[in-house]
Protein backbone atom coordinates (compact mmCIF):
# COMPACT_ATOMS: atom_id res chain seq x y z
CA UNK A 1 0.00 0.00 0.00
CA UNK A 2 1.36 3.39 -1.02
CA UNK A 3 0.24 6.58 0.69
CA UNK A 4 1.88 9.67 -0.75
CA UNK A 5 -0.18 11.78 1.63
CA UNK A 6 1.53 10.17 4.63
CA UNK A 7 4.77 9.34 2.78
CA UNK A 8 4.61 5.69 3.66
CA UNK A 9 4.64 2.24 2.08
CA UNK A 10 2.87 -0.53 3.95
CA UNK A 11 3.64 -4.11 2.93
CA UNK A 12 0.42 -5.99 3.60
CA UNK A 13 1.14 -9.64 4.40
CA UNK A 14 -2.19 -11.54 4.31
CA UNK A 15 -3.87 -12.30 7.66
CA UNK A 16 -1.74 -9.90 9.70
CA UNK A 17 -4.27 -7.15 10.39
CA UNK A 18 -3.36 -5.21 7.28
CA UNK A 19 -6.90 -4.48 6.12
CA UNK A 20 -7.50 -2.51 9.30
CA UNK A 21 -4.29 -0.53 8.78
CA UNK A 22 -5.15 0.25 5.16
CA UNK A 23 -8.59 1.39 6.28
CA UNK A 24 -7.15 3.61 9.01
CA UNK A 25 -4.77 5.27 6.54
CA UNK A 26 -7.63 6.08 4.16
CA UNK A 27 -6.60 3.63 1.48
CA UNK A 28 -10.15 2.35 1.00
CA UNK A 29 -11.88 5.74 1.01
CA UNK A 30 -12.51 5.74 -2.74
CA UNK A 31 -12.97 1.97 -3.08
CA UNK A 32 -14.35 -0.22 -0.32
CA UNK A 33 -15.30 -3.53 -1.92
CA UNK A 34 -13.82 -6.96 -2.53
CA UNK A 35 -10.25 -6.71 -3.82
CA UNK A 36 -9.59 -3.42 -2.01
CA UNK A 37 -6.41 -4.63 -0.27
CA UNK A 38 -2.94 -4.08 -1.68
CA UNK A 39 -0.86 -7.25 -1.19
CA UNK A 40 2.08 -6.21 -3.36
CA UNK A 41 5.47 -7.43 -2.19
CA UNK A 42 8.48 -5.18 -1.63
CA UNK A 43 9.98 -6.38 -4.91
CA UNK A 44 6.93 -5.23 -6.86
CA UNK A 45 7.33 -1.68 -5.50
CA UNK A 46 11.12 -1.43 -5.15
CA UNK A 47 12.88 1.38 -7.04
CA UNK A 48 15.38 1.29 -8.66
CA UNK A 49 15.58 -2.34 -9.75
CA UNK A 50 19.08 -3.87 -9.65
CA UNK A 51 19.01 -5.91 -12.86
CA UNK A 52 21.73 -8.39 -11.90
CA UNK A 53 19.92 -9.14 -8.62
CA UNK A 54 16.56 -9.38 -10.38
CA UNK A 55 17.93 -12.23 -12.49
CA UNK A 56 19.57 -14.03 -9.56
CA UNK A 57 16.66 -16.30 -8.59
CA UNK A 58 13.43 -17.72 -9.97
CA UNK A 59 11.41 -15.88 -7.33
CA UNK A 60 13.09 -12.58 -8.19
CA UNK A 61 12.34 -13.11 -11.88
CA UNK A 62 8.72 -14.01 -11.13
CA UNK A 63 8.23 -10.86 -9.05
CA UNK A 64 10.05 -8.84 -11.68
CA UNK A 65 7.50 -10.01 -14.24
CA UNK A 66 4.68 -9.28 -11.79
CA UNK A 67 5.80 -5.67 -11.36
CA UNK A 68 5.85 -5.20 -15.15
CA UNK A 69 2.37 -6.67 -15.53
CA UNK A 70 0.83 -4.96 -12.50
CA UNK A 71 -0.25 -1.77 -14.33
CA UNK A 72 -2.14 -3.76 -16.97
CA UNK A 73 -3.57 -6.60 -14.87
CA UNK A 74 -7.08 -6.35 -13.48
CA UNK A 75 -6.95 -4.57 -10.12
CA UNK A 76 -10.32 -4.13 -8.43
CA UNK A 77 -8.92 -1.17 -6.48
CA UNK A 78 -7.23 1.22 -8.94
CA UNK A 79 -4.92 2.44 -6.16
CA UNK A 80 -3.23 -0.97 -6.32
CA UNK A 81 -1.57 0.22 -9.54
CA UNK A 82 0.12 3.24 -7.95
CA UNK A 83 3.92 3.35 -8.01
CA UNK A 84 6.66 5.41 -6.39
CA UNK A 85 9.82 7.00 -7.70
CA UNK A 86 13.25 5.85 -6.58
CA UNK A 87 13.48 8.89 -4.27
CA UNK A 88 10.08 8.16 -2.76
CA UNK A 89 10.90 4.50 -2.23
CA UNK A 90 14.08 5.48 -0.44
CA UNK A 91 12.60 8.23 1.73
CA UNK A 92 9.10 6.92 2.54
CA UNK A 93 8.65 5.11 5.87
CA UNK A 94 8.24 1.44 4.92
CA UNK A 95 6.64 -0.89 7.44
CA UNK A 96 4.85 -4.20 7.80
CA UNK A 97 3.12 -6.40 10.35
CA UNK A 98 4.10 -10.07 10.81
CA UNK A 99 2.35 -12.89 12.65
CA UNK A 100 3.11 -16.23 14.26
CA UNK A 101 3.28 -18.58 11.23
CA UNK A 102 1.27 -21.33 12.94
CA UNK A 103 -1.52 -18.86 13.71
CA UNK A 104 -1.39 -17.20 10.30
CA UNK A 105 -1.75 -20.54 8.50
CA UNK A 106 -4.91 -21.34 10.46
CA UNK A 107 -6.32 -17.87 9.89
CA UNK A 108 -5.80 -18.19 6.13
CA UNK A 109 -7.37 -21.66 6.15
CA UNK A 110 -10.45 -20.39 8.00
CA UNK A 111 -10.73 -17.42 5.64
CA UNK A 112 -10.58 -19.62 2.54
CA UNK A 113 -13.07 -22.17 3.87
CA UNK A 114 -15.61 -19.42 4.62
CA UNK A 115 -15.27 -17.72 1.23
CA UNK A 116 -17.02 -19.24 -1.83
CA UNK A 117 -14.78 -17.27 -4.20
CA UNK A 118 -11.60 -18.66 -2.66
CA UNK A 119 -13.02 -22.18 -2.68
CA UNK A 120 -13.93 -21.84 -6.35
CA UNK A 121 -10.48 -20.51 -7.29
CA UNK A 122 -8.68 -23.31 -5.44
CA UNK A 123 -11.18 -25.96 -6.56
CA UNK A 124 -11.72 -27.32 -3.06
CA UNK A 125 -14.67 -27.72 -0.72
CA UNK A 126 -15.14 -25.93 2.57
CA UNK A 127 -14.81 -29.14 4.56
CA UNK A 128 -11.19 -29.79 3.54
CA UNK A 129 -9.12 -30.87 6.53
CA UNK A 130 -6.55 -28.39 7.76
CA UNK A 131 -3.66 -30.86 7.39
CA UNK A 132 -4.52 -31.50 3.73
CA UNK A 133 -5.00 -27.78 3.05
CA UNK A 134 -1.63 -26.99 4.60
CA UNK A 135 0.28 -29.57 2.60
CA UNK A 136 -1.43 -28.71 -0.68
CA UNK A 137 -1.13 -24.94 -0.52
CA UNK A 138 1.93 -24.12 1.61
CA UNK A 139 4.07 -21.77 -0.45
CA UNK A 140 1.25 -20.41 -2.60
CA UNK A 141 -1.32 -17.64 -2.24
CA UNK A 142 -1.77 -16.50 1.33
CA UNK A 143 0.47 -19.33 2.52
CA UNK A 144 3.61 -18.02 0.89
CA UNK A 145 6.27 -17.31 3.47
CA UNK A 146 6.11 -13.85 4.99
CA UNK A 147 9.62 -13.26 3.66
CA UNK A 148 8.21 -13.50 0.13
CA UNK A 149 6.52 -10.15 0.77
CA UNK A 150 9.36 -8.56 2.74
CA UNK A 151 12.60 -9.33 0.90
CA UNK A 152 14.09 -6.96 -1.65
CA UNK A 153 15.91 -8.11 -4.78
CA UNK A 154 19.16 -8.48 -2.83
CA UNK A 155 17.48 -10.81 -0.33
CA UNK A 156 17.44 -8.24 2.48
CA UNK A 157 14.41 -7.21 4.53
CA UNK A 158 13.11 -4.24 2.57
CA UNK A 159 11.19 -2.35 5.25
CA UNK A 160 12.20 0.08 7.98
CA UNK A 161 9.94 -1.30 10.69
CA UNK A 162 8.42 -4.71 11.45
CA UNK A 163 5.47 -4.73 13.84
CA UNK A 164 3.80 -7.71 15.48
CA UNK A 165 0.20 -8.74 14.96
CA UNK A 166 0.15 -10.05 18.51
CA UNK A 167 0.33 -6.47 19.85
CA UNK A 168 -1.30 -4.66 16.95
CA UNK A 169 -2.84 -1.80 18.95
CA UNK A 170 0.54 -0.93 20.47
CA UNK A 171 2.23 -1.18 17.08
CA UNK A 172 -0.32 1.12 15.50
CA UNK A 173 0.27 3.73 18.19
CA UNK A 174 3.95 3.74 17.22
CA UNK A 175 3.12 3.93 13.50
CA UNK A 176 0.74 6.86 14.13
CA UNK A 177 3.53 8.82 15.78
CA UNK A 178 6.04 7.89 13.10
CA UNK A 179 3.71 9.10 10.33
CA UNK A 180 2.34 12.09 12.22
CA UNK A 181 -1.25 10.89 11.92
CA UNK A 182 -3.98 12.96 13.61
CA UNK A 183 -4.99 11.77 17.06
CA UNK A 184 -8.52 10.97 15.85
CA UNK A 185 -7.22 8.30 13.46
CA UNK A 186 -8.00 4.93 15.02
CA UNK A 187 -7.52 1.31 14.05
CA UNK A 188 -10.83 -0.27 12.96
CA UNK A 189 -11.51 -3.99 13.31
CA UNK A 190 -11.78 -5.08 9.70
CA UNK A 191 -12.34 -8.74 8.73
CA UNK A 192 -12.34 -9.71 12.38
CA UNK A 193 -12.54 -13.46 13.02
CA UNK A 194 -14.40 -15.06 15.87
CA UNK A 195 -12.08 -16.08 18.65
CA UNK A 196 -10.25 -19.38 18.16
CA UNK A 197 -7.11 -21.07 19.42
CA UNK A 198 -4.96 -21.91 16.41
CA UNK A 199 -3.18 -24.63 18.39
CA UNK A 200 -6.36 -26.72 18.38
CA UNK A 201 -5.96 -27.24 14.63
CA UNK A 202 -2.57 -28.95 14.86
CA UNK A 203 -1.31 -32.44 15.47
CA UNK A 204 2.38 -33.24 15.87
CA UNK A 205 2.93 -33.79 12.15
CA UNK A 206 1.34 -30.52 11.00
CA UNK A 207 3.09 -28.58 13.74
CA UNK A 208 6.45 -29.95 12.55
CA UNK A 209 5.52 -29.24 8.95
CA UNK A 210 5.03 -25.52 9.66
CA UNK A 211 8.19 -25.45 11.78
CA UNK A 212 10.21 -26.78 8.85
CA UNK A 213 8.50 -25.02 5.95
CA UNK A 214 8.52 -21.58 7.59
CA UNK A 215 11.80 -22.08 9.46
CA UNK A 216 13.49 -18.92 8.18
CA UNK A 217 10.77 -16.53 9.33
CA UNK A 218 10.26 -18.41 12.60
CA UNK A 219 13.94 -17.95 13.41
CA UNK A 220 14.12 -14.37 12.14
CA UNK A 221 11.06 -13.18 14.07
CA UNK A 222 11.64 -15.53 17.02
CA UNK A 223 8.23 -17.22 17.02
CA UNK A 224 7.28 -20.39 18.86
CA UNK A 225 4.30 -22.69 18.53
Short mmCIF file of the C-alpha atoms (twelve columns), coordinates in Angstrom:
data_MODEL
# 
_entry.id   MODEL 
# 
loop_
_atom_site.group_PDB 
_atom_site.id 
_atom_site.type_symbol 
_atom_site.label_atom_id 
_atom_site.label_alt_id 
_atom_site.label_comp_id 
_atom_site.label_asym_id 
_atom_site.label_seq_id 
_atom_site.Cartn_x 
_atom_site.Cartn_y 
_atom_site.Cartn_z 
_atom_site.pdbx_PDB_model_num 
ATOM 1   C CA . UNK A 1   0.000   0.000   0.000   1 
ATOM 2   C CA . UNK A 2   1.357   3.392   -1.018  1 
ATOM 3   C CA . UNK A 3   0.245   6.581   0.692   1 
ATOM 4   C CA . UNK A 4   1.877   9.670   -0.752  1 
ATOM 5   C CA . UNK A 5   -0.182  11.783  1.634   1 
ATOM 6   C CA . UNK A 6   1.526   10.166  4.625   1 
ATOM 7   C CA . UNK A 7   4.772   9.341   2.781   1 
ATOM 8   C CA . UNK A 8   4.613   5.685   3.658   1 
ATOM 9   C CA . UNK A 9   4.639   2.240   2.083   1 
ATOM 10  C CA . UNK A 10  2.865   -0.532  3.954   1 
ATOM 11  C CA . UNK A 11  3.637   -4.110  2.933   1 
ATOM 12  C CA . UNK A 12  0.423   -5.986  3.599   1 
ATOM 13  C CA . UNK A 13  1.141   -9.637  4.397   1 
ATOM 14  C CA . UNK A 14  -2.192  -11.535 4.314   1 
ATOM 15  C CA . UNK A 15  -3.874  -12.300 7.661   1 
ATOM 16  C CA . UNK A 16  -1.738  -9.899  9.703   1 
ATOM 17  C CA . UNK A 17  -4.269  -7.153  10.389  1 
ATOM 18  C CA . UNK A 18  -3.358  -5.212  7.276   1 
ATOM 19  C CA . UNK A 19  -6.900  -4.485  6.125   1 
ATOM 20  C CA . UNK A 20  -7.498  -2.506  9.302   1 
ATOM 21  C CA . UNK A 21  -4.288  -0.534  8.776   1 
ATOM 22  C CA . UNK A 22  -5.151  0.249   5.161   1 
ATOM 23  C CA . UNK A 23  -8.590  1.392   6.276   1 
ATOM 24  C CA . UNK A 24  -7.150  3.612   9.011   1 
ATOM 25  C CA . UNK A 25  -4.769  5.271   6.536   1 
ATOM 26  C CA . UNK A 26  -7.630  6.080   4.161   1 
ATOM 27  C CA . UNK A 27  -6.598  3.632   1.478   1 
ATOM 28  C CA . UNK A 28  -10.152 2.352   0.996   1 
ATOM 29  C CA . UNK A 29  -11.883 5.744   1.010   1 
ATOM 30  C CA . UNK A 30  -12.508 5.739   -2.744  1 
ATOM 31  C CA . UNK A 31  -12.967 1.968   -3.083  1 
ATOM 32  C CA . UNK A 32  -14.352 -0.224  -0.317  1 
ATOM 33  C CA . UNK A 33  -15.298 -3.533  -1.916  1 
ATOM 34  C CA . UNK A 34  -13.821 -6.957  -2.528  1 
ATOM 35  C CA . UNK A 35  -10.254 -6.706  -3.816  1 
ATOM 36  C CA . UNK A 36  -9.593  -3.421  -2.008  1 
ATOM 37  C CA . UNK A 37  -6.411  -4.632  -0.265  1 
ATOM 38  C CA . UNK A 38  -2.941  -4.080  -1.679  1 
ATOM 39  C CA . UNK A 39  -0.864  -7.246  -1.191  1 
ATOM 40  C CA . UNK A 40  2.084   -6.206  -3.358  1 
ATOM 41  C CA . UNK A 41  5.471   -7.434  -2.190  1 
ATOM 42  C CA . UNK A 42  8.479   -5.184  -1.634  1 
ATOM 43  C CA . UNK A 43  9.981   -6.383  -4.913  1 
ATOM 44  C CA . UNK A 44  6.933   -5.226  -6.857  1 
ATOM 45  C CA . UNK A 45  7.331   -1.682  -5.501  1 
ATOM 46  C CA . UNK A 46  11.118  -1.433  -5.153  1 
ATOM 47  C CA . UNK A 47  12.884  1.379   -7.038  1 
ATOM 48  C CA . UNK A 48  15.379  1.285   -8.663  1 
ATOM 49  C CA . UNK A 49  15.583  -2.340  -9.747  1 
ATOM 50  C CA . UNK A 50  19.078  -3.875  -9.653  1 
ATOM 51  C CA . UNK A 51  19.006  -5.915  -12.863 1 
ATOM 52  C CA . UNK A 52  21.729  -8.393  -11.899 1 
ATOM 53  C CA . UNK A 53  19.922  -9.135  -8.623  1 
ATOM 54  C CA . UNK A 54  16.562  -9.380  -10.385 1 
ATOM 55  C CA . UNK A 55  17.928  -12.229 -12.487 1 
ATOM 56  C CA . UNK A 56  19.572  -14.027 -9.557  1 
ATOM 57  C CA . UNK A 57  16.664  -16.301 -8.594  1 
ATOM 58  C CA . UNK A 58  13.431  -17.721 -9.972  1 
ATOM 59  C CA . UNK A 59  11.413  -15.877 -7.327  1 
ATOM 60  C CA . UNK A 60  13.094  -12.581 -8.188  1 
ATOM 61  C CA . UNK A 61  12.344  -13.106 -11.882 1 
ATOM 62  C CA . UNK A 62  8.722   -14.005 -11.126 1 
ATOM 63  C CA . UNK A 63  8.228   -10.864 -9.051  1 
ATOM 64  C CA . UNK A 64  10.052  -8.836  -11.683 1 
ATOM 65  C CA . UNK A 65  7.499   -10.009 -14.236 1 
ATOM 66  C CA . UNK A 66  4.675   -9.275  -11.790 1 
ATOM 67  C CA . UNK A 67  5.802   -5.672  -11.360 1 
ATOM 68  C CA . UNK A 68  5.848   -5.198  -15.146 1 
ATOM 69  C CA . UNK A 69  2.369   -6.669  -15.535 1 
ATOM 70  C CA . UNK A 70  0.831   -4.963  -12.495 1 
ATOM 71  C CA . UNK A 71  -0.251  -1.768  -14.332 1 
ATOM 72  C CA . UNK A 72  -2.144  -3.755  -16.967 1 
ATOM 73  C CA . UNK A 73  -3.567  -6.597  -14.871 1 
ATOM 74  C CA . UNK A 74  -7.076  -6.354  -13.479 1 
ATOM 75  C CA . UNK A 75  -6.955  -4.569  -10.119 1 
ATOM 76  C CA . UNK A 76  -10.316 -4.128  -8.430  1 
ATOM 77  C CA . UNK A 77  -8.924  -1.166  -6.484  1 
ATOM 78  C CA . UNK A 78  -7.227  1.220   -8.944  1 
ATOM 79  C CA . UNK A 79  -4.918  2.445   -6.163  1 
ATOM 80  C CA . UNK A 80  -3.229  -0.966  -6.325  1 
ATOM 81  C CA . UNK A 81  -1.567  0.222   -9.540  1 
ATOM 82  C CA . UNK A 82  0.119   3.237   -7.950  1 
ATOM 83  C CA . UNK A 83  3.917   3.353   -8.005  1 
ATOM 84  C CA . UNK A 84  6.658   5.408   -6.388  1 
ATOM 85  C CA . UNK A 85  9.825   7.002   -7.697  1 
ATOM 86  C CA . UNK A 86  13.252  5.848   -6.582  1 
ATOM 87  C CA . UNK A 87  13.480  8.891   -4.274  1 
ATOM 88  C CA . UNK A 88  10.078  8.158   -2.758  1 
ATOM 89  C CA . UNK A 89  10.897  4.500   -2.234  1 
ATOM 90  C CA . UNK A 90  14.076  5.480   -0.436  1 
ATOM 91  C CA . UNK A 91  12.596  8.231   1.731   1 
ATOM 92  C CA . UNK A 92  9.095   6.919   2.545   1 
ATOM 93  C CA . UNK A 93  8.647   5.109   5.867   1 
ATOM 94  C CA . UNK A 94  8.243   1.438   4.924   1 
ATOM 95  C CA . UNK A 95  6.642   -0.893  7.436   1 
ATOM 96  C CA . UNK A 96  4.850   -4.198  7.801   1 
ATOM 97  C CA . UNK A 97  3.125   -6.405  10.349  1 
ATOM 98  C CA . UNK A 98  4.100   -10.068 10.807  1 
ATOM 99  C CA . UNK A 99  2.352   -12.886 12.648  1 
ATOM 100 C CA . UNK A 100 3.112   -16.226 14.256  1 
ATOM 101 C CA . UNK A 101 3.280   -18.583 11.227  1 
ATOM 102 C CA . UNK A 102 1.267   -21.332 12.937  1 
ATOM 103 C CA . UNK A 103 -1.520  -18.858 13.710  1 
ATOM 104 C CA . UNK A 104 -1.390  -17.196 10.298  1 
ATOM 105 C CA . UNK A 105 -1.752  -20.540 8.502   1 
ATOM 106 C CA . UNK A 106 -4.913  -21.345 10.460  1 
ATOM 107 C CA . UNK A 107 -6.316  -17.866 9.892   1 
ATOM 108 C CA . UNK A 108 -5.803  -18.186 6.129   1 
ATOM 109 C CA . UNK A 109 -7.373  -21.660 6.146   1 
ATOM 110 C CA . UNK A 110 -10.452 -20.385 7.996   1 
ATOM 111 C CA . UNK A 111 -10.735 -17.422 5.640   1 
ATOM 112 C CA . UNK A 112 -10.583 -19.619 2.542   1 
ATOM 113 C CA . UNK A 113 -13.070 -22.166 3.872   1 
ATOM 114 C CA . UNK A 114 -15.606 -19.418 4.623   1 
ATOM 115 C CA . UNK A 115 -15.273 -17.715 1.225   1 
ATOM 116 C CA . UNK A 116 -17.019 -19.237 -1.827  1 
ATOM 117 C CA . UNK A 117 -14.776 -17.271 -4.203  1 
ATOM 118 C CA . UNK A 118 -11.596 -18.661 -2.662  1 
ATOM 119 C CA . UNK A 119 -13.018 -22.178 -2.683  1 
ATOM 120 C CA . UNK A 120 -13.931 -21.835 -6.349  1 
ATOM 121 C CA . UNK A 121 -10.485 -20.506 -7.291  1 
ATOM 122 C CA . UNK A 122 -8.682  -23.306 -5.438  1 
ATOM 123 C CA . UNK A 123 -11.184 -25.964 -6.560  1 
ATOM 124 C CA . UNK A 124 -11.722 -27.318 -3.063  1 
ATOM 125 C CA . UNK A 125 -14.673 -27.722 -0.716  1 
ATOM 126 C CA . UNK A 126 -15.144 -25.927 2.570   1 
ATOM 127 C CA . UNK A 127 -14.812 -29.140 4.564   1 
ATOM 128 C CA . UNK A 128 -11.193 -29.791 3.536   1 
ATOM 129 C CA . UNK A 129 -9.124  -30.873 6.532   1 
ATOM 130 C CA . UNK A 130 -6.549  -28.393 7.761   1 
ATOM 131 C CA . UNK A 131 -3.663  -30.865 7.387   1 
ATOM 132 C CA . UNK A 132 -4.516  -31.497 3.730   1 
ATOM 133 C CA . UNK A 133 -4.999  -27.779 3.052   1 
ATOM 134 C CA . UNK A 134 -1.631  -26.985 4.600   1 
ATOM 135 C CA . UNK A 135 0.283   -29.569 2.595   1 
ATOM 136 C CA . UNK A 136 -1.430  -28.708 -0.682  1 
ATOM 137 C CA . UNK A 137 -1.126  -24.944 -0.520  1 
ATOM 138 C CA . UNK A 138 1.932   -24.123 1.614   1 
ATOM 139 C CA . UNK A 139 4.073   -21.770 -0.448  1 
ATOM 140 C CA . UNK A 140 1.250   -20.414 -2.596  1 
ATOM 141 C CA . UNK A 141 -1.319  -17.642 -2.244  1 
ATOM 142 C CA . UNK A 142 -1.769  -16.496 1.335   1 
ATOM 143 C CA . UNK A 143 0.466   -19.332 2.521   1 
ATOM 144 C CA . UNK A 144 3.611   -18.015 0.890   1 
ATOM 145 C CA . UNK A 145 6.273   -17.314 3.469   1 
ATOM 146 C CA . UNK A 146 6.105   -13.852 4.987   1 
ATOM 147 C CA . UNK A 147 9.616   -13.263 3.659   1 
ATOM 148 C CA . UNK A 148 8.205   -13.495 0.126   1 
ATOM 149 C CA . UNK A 149 6.516   -10.150 0.774   1 
ATOM 150 C CA . UNK A 150 9.355   -8.563  2.741   1 
ATOM 151 C CA . UNK A 151 12.603  -9.333  0.899   1 
ATOM 152 C CA . UNK A 152 14.085  -6.962  -1.651  1 
ATOM 153 C CA . UNK A 153 15.910  -8.107  -4.781  1 
ATOM 154 C CA . UNK A 154 19.156  -8.476  -2.834  1 
ATOM 155 C CA . UNK A 155 17.480  -10.807 -0.334  1 
ATOM 156 C CA . UNK A 156 17.442  -8.236  2.480   1 
ATOM 157 C CA . UNK A 157 14.410  -7.211  4.526   1 
ATOM 158 C CA . UNK A 158 13.111  -4.239  2.570   1 
ATOM 159 C CA . UNK A 159 11.191  -2.350  5.254   1 
ATOM 160 C CA . UNK A 160 12.197  0.077   7.979   1 
ATOM 161 C CA . UNK A 161 9.939   -1.301  10.692  1 
ATOM 162 C CA . UNK A 162 8.416   -4.710  11.447  1 
ATOM 163 C CA . UNK A 163 5.473   -4.733  13.845  1 
ATOM 164 C CA . UNK A 164 3.800   -7.713  15.476  1 
ATOM 165 C CA . UNK A 165 0.199   -8.737  14.956  1 
ATOM 166 C CA . UNK A 166 0.148   -10.048 18.514  1 
ATOM 167 C CA . UNK A 167 0.334   -6.466  19.846  1 
ATOM 168 C CA . UNK A 168 -1.295  -4.659  16.951  1 
ATOM 169 C CA . UNK A 169 -2.837  -1.795  18.950  1 
ATOM 170 C CA . UNK A 170 0.542   -0.933  20.470  1 
ATOM 171 C CA . UNK A 171 2.235   -1.178  17.078  1 
ATOM 172 C CA . UNK A 172 -0.318  1.125   15.498  1 
ATOM 173 C CA . UNK A 173 0.269   3.733   18.193  1 
ATOM 174 C CA . UNK A 174 3.947   3.743   17.223  1 
ATOM 175 C CA . UNK A 175 3.119   3.934   13.504  1 
ATOM 176 C CA . UNK A 176 0.741   6.864   14.128  1 
ATOM 177 C CA . UNK A 177 3.531   8.824   15.785  1 
ATOM 178 C CA . UNK A 178 6.043   7.894   13.096  1 
ATOM 179 C CA . UNK A 179 3.705   9.104   10.326  1 
ATOM 180 C CA . UNK A 180 2.341   12.091  12.219  1 
ATOM 181 C CA . UNK A 181 -1.246  10.889  11.924  1 
ATOM 182 C CA . UNK A 182 -3.976  12.955  13.607  1 
ATOM 183 C CA . UNK A 183 -4.992  11.771  17.063  1 
ATOM 184 C CA . UNK A 184 -8.518  10.967  15.853  1 
ATOM 185 C CA . UNK A 185 -7.218  8.295   13.456  1 
ATOM 186 C CA . UNK A 186 -8.005  4.927   15.024  1 
ATOM 187 C CA . UNK A 187 -7.524  1.315   14.052  1 
ATOM 188 C CA . UNK A 188 -10.827 -0.273  12.955  1 
ATOM 189 C CA . UNK A 189 -11.511 -3.989  13.313  1 
ATOM 190 C CA . UNK A 190 -11.776 -5.076  9.695   1 
ATOM 191 C CA . UNK A 191 -12.341 -8.740  8.730   1 
ATOM 192 C CA . UNK A 192 -12.338 -9.715  12.384  1 
ATOM 193 C CA . UNK A 193 -12.537 -13.463 13.019  1 
ATOM 194 C CA . UNK A 194 -14.403 -15.059 15.869  1 
ATOM 195 C CA . UNK A 195 -12.077 -16.083 18.646  1 
ATOM 196 C CA . UNK A 196 -10.251 -19.379 18.164  1 
ATOM 197 C CA . UNK A 197 -7.112  -21.072 19.424  1 
ATOM 198 C CA . UNK A 198 -4.958  -21.906 16.414  1 
ATOM 199 C CA . UNK A 199 -3.177  -24.626 18.389  1 
ATOM 200 C CA . UNK A 200 -6.360  -26.717 18.381  1 
ATOM 201 C CA . UNK A 201 -5.961  -27.238 14.627  1 
ATOM 202 C CA . UNK A 202 -2.574  -28.947 14.861  1 
ATOM 203 C CA . UNK A 203 -1.314  -32.436 15.468  1 
ATOM 204 C CA . UNK A 204 2.378   -33.241 15.872  1 
ATOM 205 C CA . UNK A 205 2.925   -33.788 12.152  1 
ATOM 206 C CA . UNK A 206 1.336   -30.518 11.004  1 
ATOM 207 C CA . UNK A 207 3.095   -28.575 13.738  1 
ATOM 208 C CA . UNK A 208 6.449   -29.950 12.551  1 
ATOM 209 C CA . UNK A 209 5.518   -29.241 8.948   1 
ATOM 210 C CA . UNK A 210 5.033   -25.521 9.661   1 
ATOM 211 C CA . UNK A 211 8.194   -25.446 11.781  1 
ATOM 212 C CA . UNK A 212 10.206  -26.778 8.850   1 
ATOM 213 C CA . UNK A 213 8.501   -25.020 5.949   1 
ATOM 214 C CA . UNK A 214 8.525   -21.575 7.588   1 
ATOM 215 C CA . UNK A 215 11.798  -22.080 9.463   1 
ATOM 216 C CA . UNK A 216 13.492  -18.915 8.178   1 
ATOM 217 C CA . UNK A 217 10.770  -16.527 9.328   1 
ATOM 218 C CA . UNK A 218 10.257  -18.414 12.595  1 
ATOM 219 C CA . UNK A 219 13.941  -17.953 13.409  1 
ATOM 220 C CA . UNK A 220 14.116  -14.375 12.137  1 
ATOM 221 C CA . UNK A 221 11.059  -13.184 14.065  1 
ATOM 222 C CA . UNK A 222 11.638  -15.531 17.022  1 
ATOM 223 C CA . UNK A 223 8.234   -17.216 17.020  1 
ATOM 224 C CA . UNK A 224 7.276   -20.392 18.860  1 
ATOM 225 C CA . UNK A 225 4.298   -22.686 18.534  1 
# 
